[in-house]
Amino acid sequence: MKVSEIKVSYSNRNNIKVKVTNSKIIYNLIMKHWNLDIIEYQEEVKIILLNRANIVLGIYEMSKGGISGTVVDIRIILGVALKCNASSIIMVHNHPSGKLTPSDTDKSITKRLKEACSLLDIGLLDHLIITKEGYYSFTDEGLLCL
């Protein structure tokens, strides 16, 4: 019986280095990677992966859902972060309604993700809710310490 070998590779060919120091930088960065034609139609979740210096390694498109929700699988998020050798992550999702207020579900998943990240020594730096007009930062509002 033949078993496949697992190959681990780490390389970042991105010549542009984006350093994240605040939520405005995150918002401006992610808006360049979002389809603005459907931001008010379909909810999406993306994960920004960062190294120890808070330089962006890449953006992972976690999921696309419907008008009122999408799937956030913590195991997949952490698997991607580990494979990328990320030291920290930022979760970003849009609210097609245009409202920036976090739902109870948003707060719950943030708390669960923070706890899971902590077990693997991966920082959850922020969770942004975005719309075309602006954003809500869990870190800026003091909700990341839930």
VENSULZI-V781939 format. One line per field, one symbol per residue. phi: phi as a letter, one per 30 degrees, with the letter a starting at -180 (. if undefined). Layout:
phi=???
This chain:
phi=.ccddcccbbabcdddccccbaddddddddddccdddbdccbdbbbcccbcdcidddlbcddabbcdcladbceddedddddddhdcabbcbbccedidcdddddedddddddddddedchcdcdabccbbddlabcddecicdde
